[in-house]
Amino acid sequence: MHLHMMPRITSHYTIFPRDKDPRWEGVEMERFADEADVVIVGGGPAGLSAAIRLKQLAKEQEKELRVCLVEKASQIGAHTLSGACLEPSALNELFPDWKERGAPLNTPVTEDLFSILTEKYRIPVPMLPGLPMNNHGNYIVRLGHFVHWLGEQAEELGVEIYPGYAAAEVLFHEDGSVKGIATNDVGIAKDGSPKDVFERGMELHAKVTLFGEGCHGHLAKQLYRQFNLRENCEPQTYAIGLKELWVIDEKKWRPGRVEHSVGWPLNRNTYGGSFLYHLNEGEPLVALGFVVGLDYTNPYLSPFREFQRWKHHPFVAKTLEGGDRIAYGARALNEGGYQCLPKVTFPGGMLIGCSPGFMNVPKIKGTHTAMKSGMLAAEAIFPKVTAEDPASETAGLHIPEYEDNLKKSWIWKELYAVRNIRPSFHNYFGLYGGMVYTGVFYWILRGKEPWTLKHAGLDSAQLKPAKECTPIEYPKPDGKLSFDLLSSVALSGTNHEGDQPPHLTLKDDSIPVANNLAIYDGPEQRFCPAGVYEYVPLETGEGMRLQINAQNCVHCKTCDIKDPSQNINWVVPEGSGGPAYNGL
Amino acid sequence: MSRVLVGVKRVIDYAVKIRVKPDQSGVVTDGVKHSMNPFCEIAVEEAVKLKEKKFIKEVVAVSCGPSQVTETIRTALAMGCDRGIHVEVSGKDYEAMGPLQISKIFAALAKKEEASLVILGKQAIDDDCNQTGQMTAALLDWPQGTFASEVTIDGETVKVVREIDGGLETIKISMPAVLTADLRLNTPRYATLPNIMKAKKKKIANMKPADLGVDMVSRVEVLRVDEPPTRLAGVKVETVDDLVAKLKANGTI
């Protein structure tokens, strides 16, 4: 194979350091630095709840506290994507007066349906109280709008929020504790050289830094290695969730109705299912989507195309017929639960929210636990950062009380109770075995069984070689219910500055063709919900090369998770890039 | 040494897919990603460059609209403008606001601030009007250098190289003048975080159009907004005769 004919793909400085790069000689690399008491990475439910709680405590106890929050999206909520049925437990604690404050919880759940789908039919499953998915008392929300509202509450309390600036680097004190973060540099050309408009990012130093990057954060990935946070837990397992918003025919609109299904089009050994929620915000709007466990084994599987063909099921099609699709997006989510919880505190920092992963998978909810984890972090931090003498061994504060408080909280009880449901799918009967297990052990015993089942291991190690698998015949999109990938990506509003190094970095540019394509038929072409990865013929000679369309990326993190070669390392692009979700 | 007024408009981000409101009165803007109009970014960059070259002393960023436009003004301040003016317009007035009303506001502000230059983007990417700069100059009875791809100040005159159909035109105009920025004028700098933080300390003055003696009444009423018709599939023909027959059949020839 003629490697010299392959155009170089990766040019990012995390793979090719600039101190050895002659194009960077003489370029000013000093960074402006500022100090805060607490710096929070990520403006999602966890990060914002932590910020809010810190400022609430500061107000109560009349102390001054500088809290800075950085978020890579251009506005708070623009990178937020979720179903979502919100359990208001954490919100009730954070803002008992959320209704008066105008929180956008406009759709109480009125109907809860669960089905097993076959290709043509639907088997209803009774949604008994006590089953994890029962949604009584919950609200269907557009999480992006809810997060935006949280951002407004945070700003009112004096949190400094900086959307459009990504945390690109973790900074360390000499003693190895976390000192803070640095935001992304700007003005680097696609080939990795400095442009005229090049400027260094800024350093934000803090006594303690909270990392709330959401599922599979790129800085968290680094912190796990640095501080050995995962030595006593299983590797995290994930799913990909794809979502659309539809304006449907008013006659079919049932505000407050929640529908979930399992079964078709997935086979019994591929974990996943669908959701369809009828919102009640004026327009006949439904939020719908499809989740596929990333431990799937067939490299020919395309989560996007499973989603598109699911919509043709008679039970789903009848709701969508005559409607208009107005939004699309995708994001990876955690599935590991209790068994995969890492250590969450380390000198100078802590992990909150979906980053360590507090999602209750059978309940299909992670927002309430993410918020609660942020609040618990704030409550553990506050006395330490406002103390005259924090009595810390390291320059960056180590606050293990956060982890202790988590273990005493309802998050822990909840996750412990449902810990065996997801792994119970790893049996010969797959889906059906899992459902039997849930029915018997969870519904009756509430997770009190003395054993803890294990997951199957790393998602990236689950793919079978392509030659052992059968390609899946997906139907062509009809342009009315189902759509092609590129028109879907356009609806996500995603965009990035074109002239920057691709942020989907490869440790080794030769591996995609040598390994991913050769053995697995290039699964990244199918699991990326945004068409970033394409194998195209070489311009000269025989063979293929990988083309990375970084501009399409919707920041879902699936590639970093599922790449069988674990060669892809997702890093942040220039801030403000990425999807422009509006209430997803 | 003089003062420059720069106009910045908050528009729906160019990468976002627009959706027409169900009542067809306009497009959906709630919660949609907005950013500074790209041509306004170029205008700000040019003004800041002129200040860095010491041709002008102060750059004032101006935006008209509801409270959200202050974010756009902050970005301009972070790029190097000295202070901002937020002309509050909201509700029906904001929906009906167009080049005529904006140019009246800018003309009034240019006189009030004793500006030597008003620099605007050549057009906004939402309405594509390409009128505000020209109207502002007319109201002020000032010379205009529109579609500028190069601006050079020489004493009391400005040399402007303009992009025109077929090439470039170089003109010399006296100050005070109105300039509108075209794509190739410059590459705007990024608004970096330290500058955003510093910009929080810069002043943004608030005022209403009435304070400037401007009446916002619009002479244009939007009757209806539609999506473009769905593109129909083309038809392939085998021969030229087929083509002619088809064109005759649908009345084209």
Chai-1 contact restraints between the chains, C-beta under 6 A:
chainA,res_idxA,chainB,res_idxB,connection_type,confidence,min_distance_angstrom,max_distance_angstrom,comment,restraint_id
A,F32,B,P194,contact,1.0,0.0,6.0,A-B,restraint_1
A,S74,B,K33,contact,1.0,0.0,6.0,A-B,restraint_2
A,A78,B,K33,contact,1.0,0.0,6.0,A-B,restraint_3
A,Y165,B,L193,contact,1.0,0.0,6.0,A-B,restraint_4
A,T183,B,L193,contact,1.0,0.0,6.0,A-B,restraint_5
A,V186,B,Y190,contact,1.0,0.0,6.0,A-B,restraint_6
A,V197,B,R189,contact,1.0,0.0,6.0,A-B,restraint_7
A,E199,B,Y190,contact,1.0,0.0,6.0,A-B,restraint_8
A,E199,B,T192,contact,1.0,0.0,6.0,A-B,restraint_9
A,M202,B,L193,contact,1.0,0.0,6.0,A-B,restraint_10
A,M202,B,P194,contact,1.0,0.0,6.0,A-B,restraint_11
A,I326,B,R19,contact,1.0,0.0,6.0,A-B,restraint_12
A,A490,B,K17,contact,1.0,0.0,6.0,A-B,restraint_13
A,L491,B,K17,contact,1.0,0.0,6.0,A-B,restraint_14
A,G493,B,A15,contact,1.0,0.0,6.0,A-B,restraint_15
A,G493,B,V16,contact,1.0,0.0,6.0,A-B,restraint_16
A,N495,B,A15,contact,1.0,0.0,6.0,A-B,restraint_17
A,A580,B,V16,contact,1.0,0.0,6.0,A-B,restraint_18
A,A580,B,K33,contact,1.0,0.0,6.0,A-B,restraint_19
A,N582,B,G31,contact,1.0,0.0,6.0,A-B,restraint_20
A,N582,B,V32,contact,1.0,0.0,6.0,A-B,restraint_21
A,G583,B,G31,contact,1.0,0.0,6.0,A-B,restraint_22
